[in-house]
Amino acid sequence: MELWLTTAAEYWARYEAALPEWLPAWAAPCGFVALIAFSSLHATAGIWETAKRILRFLGCRFKDDPATRRDLEAEAKKQEEASDQRAAAQEKAAAERAARDKADADRRHSETQAKLDALLAAREGQGGAPLDPSTREAFEKAAADTLKTGDARAEKALEDLARGDVDAAIKALSQLAGDRAAAAREQTAKAAAEYSRLGALTAPFDTHAAKAAYEEALALAPGDLSARNALGHLLLRLGDLAAAENAYKAVLAGANGDQSWVAAALGNLGIIAGTRGDLAGAEDYQKRAFALNEQLGSREGMANALTNLGNIARTRGDLAGAEDYYKRAFALHEQLGRKEGMAIALGNLGTIAFTRGDLAGAEDYQKRAFALHEQLGSKEGMAADLGNLGNIARTRGDLAGAEDYQKRAFALEEQLGRKEGMAINLGNLGVIAETRGDLAGAEDYQKRAFALHEQLGRKQGMAAALGNLGNIARTRGDLAGAEDYLKRAFTLNEQLGSKEGMAAALGNLGLIARTRGDLAGAEDYQKRAFALNEQLGRKEGMAASLTNLGLIAETRGDLALARKNYRRAIALFEEMGVGESQNAQIARRNLAKLPPGEE
């Protein structure tokens, strides 16, 4: 029964759809019952097919009938043709309206232009000063251009002007110009913001592309302090200190009392001064920046100033002061959740530990810093950490590992176009080459490093390169050349107040004096170097001076003092965890060849 009902319902739907319009409503059910009854008699031919034959007899039509399809296609084509005709008529009407509107506009414009010409003529005829050709030409062009815009307000203003209502015209035109200028400024500001966004997105990966983007932004919006400040950072990265300084000074000048920008500019100018070796000036800038940020309650700004003050203290050899600054900076960055600042602070604390000879601690700091920089995708930070890890590996005697670290760091710095980092890595690769005995390769590295540091005006880097070139010259037997290099290095380090650099130069000058047979001079140099390294807590430097003092004592025949100095040097190397390093082995061999005895 259920199947019959479903089938009957389906038949009813088909039946009802096929009924002719003229059939009365009461006839439909009766006809359907009669149809089913009659169709059942012809079940062998199919109930629905039999029904369809009956319905066709009554005048019904079905879509699948060939005649019906032809009629439907003809009707559709007829409707399409009618639609095309209507569209063509509408298009023609629109074109005619546009032509009439243009003709009306041209007529009005001509009339307005004629009236304007008459107005100018009347102005001059009433005693007004004659217009110079360029002024008249500019007026006529501006009027014509204004009329071409089709702006109703502009046309009305010119019509007012043509009628002689100059005040109303000037007021309307001024309002119109102001509105258009505001819209243009909004679009310009949006374009500048897009370029600034591009600069920010590309800065971590492509310094030159980011620089170009910020320059485009500033061409559109010269007063954008954020873009100007960012450009300064990129110029500093590229080593263009003069241009970077100008950018930061422009930020300072454009701050207009905004103390946050004043503080940022002061801190950045302090970095420029520090890079140039003006530590007193750098310190003044950073202290002023810190004070302003403290007033503003800007913990991020305070942390950045503390980091920079730590760098100055470290350059001067005040490791305790530097460590305090770095730890305070780290605490503030940690409170803020600023991973970048935390990473920089960790790296700086690693350099302090390295200088003191705590290689395990230094390595831990640098690896933590590297992990954070890697999470952030900071190539500059990763490069600095890799370079420092390379120095640790070299101190331990792992020259292959050290070289790998330095080359990876150099590749990142090169991608960024960061000359300072490239120069530092080249210098470190030069030291590795010298340790291996490749003096030609070492000299090439150091000369390339010196050239980059000199371009930057970076005295600290120049002094380091000169000191290393002095060591190479001494190894080759060119004592005069070596002495010249080392004295120049000492002078630069003295200007900077860099105790570490001064100690290194003094120690190497002591080696030259001993080679020449000037034991008194050699001893004086080494003792001065030891004293500076001891102030710094720099165990590696102290151990090197003690080894050299041992050699001097041995040459004089004071074997007890020689043994004492060698043993003290070995003990320091072991405290650093580098008891098997090349320098430690030299001290051990020197001690081993002495006859046993009391110190």
Steps between C-alpha positions, in 0.01 A plus 500: 500500500778736591670441163171569319452826691853616415445416136157663499645816654765509232237456227284773650797744492565421136128508415440836666802656324368387162138621534387766249401838645141475369422183704265583798644443849225246591585287199862438599441244781225322308712482194795369700294215655358408162846519351649262759212258461528501122878483502498196723329314220809559284768422760701301251580818305587690819253694704662840446550455126131407464408804709713726283316380186166580661622844614633582153154413365353752744741771372779478762868556397821350641848656500661191352273515192697613191233756408503641851883536494485688168236737632699568819823568305318740267349682797842530671658640183219749463549618861877530446451712188257723686753540786776594254272757338418655838872514597590663167225755545616577854862533387397735219295710738791518746740605223254768386466628857879504545539691171236751608664536846842550341362755259333683788821485707712620207257787446507593868878472513538716191267759646684489834838523327380797294372671813833434677688649208267801511556523878877511454465759225271712716744472792781636290273763339399632842852595590622167624861411435538304171545131555830359390473226234598221735235597759230523234606170346500329839152639579355388168649153532378462858150613399491258207629211714247577771213499251616167355466330838124522477483584871175691562652700787795606288277604209277699735802679646630596156154618400495718814840634402381568145207697640744707701423348841871454575468452877244221470708333227822514699325364808348210305823421318698512827257257659519272199881509497509426872271200461703361211829559680370319807398203285839503328680517834301204623600300195863611536499400866361158407769452235772604746364255757515219242867574429578515872328165546708360214816632663414341834425164335822491295743648756582167670592343166614762246652823628518671161140417406379625839706819464343568158150444642553744787646757262184475288288543813694811601475648151123488546495589870822681603371555852451130580734464798454124524614450140787747549616319812480160328701634207764616746529146638549359149762762413683417823488132409651584161774702667398840364548678832463853362166423332378309805594792724310739273193276516509489881554876521198550274296288742624714788416822313156374397401371845317827578506440871413129479740376767477137390649594162758724666610208718519264202706748298741562790556127546567449130738796483677344796553183299653706217735672746599166654569346160732791423683450828364808676415316821448814708255640246330162467460471876347849522245418229404169661461647848276774365298237311467288815385798708231594247375142468489472877285816517272355232479166678627327184662181622596401145681831448671468839614147415646611165691785665633264768623259231685779323651625827614141562675498163684820590605360839622178337706691245663687787575173676251551784365147489318521832321817394420354158362184656276702731363703208435185294323322786276800565419515129421128493264534798304779331477315168388186684224697678382624162529158337731652235696201370716711272623714790550193718708335228723807460554520876587129518751538219663794676519309827666223302774737385560602863532134603733436204725793592524364854594157370174327596461316169227265619292792627570699185392211280177456695413870467575504128301186426198638688534826309528315168188293574295815563638679194426194288139493625470866403670452162752772591794445267697782656465349847574148379815623326628670816436186707671274245805729495524485879461121500782492245726693738423252777580206272829663393601561861438131567720408206217378275611690189276310259193571712607861547541547126157353431336734751677806356416413140134448584497832681671675208246359253211642705669840538570508128134428422408796718774720354615570856860617467581511871408134547680396182817678617490332841456155343784561254727596789408182686561286191839671472591397855404139419712506183796643698464229765521239221813665361333636185655846525405610147137407556504661844643824361235513226220454753638768731553754224145450376373538856704818551366653177140444608560633852673805354201568272281492809737716701492222759815547708451188710492278192790683335710451815422126508597458134824698547591287801447181300702635206776578749502138618524377141791735427678383819457135404660580164792669673406855398543644848500864390174454309351304787594769750342769283174309468484428873576856609226629271265243650599602854438870422150431367413280797634764738277760334206266550595415855493133399704319764463167324639642175780684679600182686513297178721762329733524801540123517594480133743794530659304783556206263678729255719644775598147616581395143733801479665403828352791698393292799438797727273662243329167433437445870357850540260448209382160631451626856293792376296263285449264795384785725237612248374144445487446875284814536268353239502154657606380155659163571604426144702823480648448849610146406662625177695772691612248763626263230700783343635611839604138555699507174672824604590356841626181332718703262650682799566172674245554778351152467306515825309808382455342157348184655271714718373703205445193280307322776283804566426524127408130477274535805313790335459305175357208700263732687372611161449139395759526220781304660569323170493808276797602286603782737467272803717238327770763440510578874509126582786434257699794636453372855582141404840590351613670823681292759291431811548740788338733748320817397 
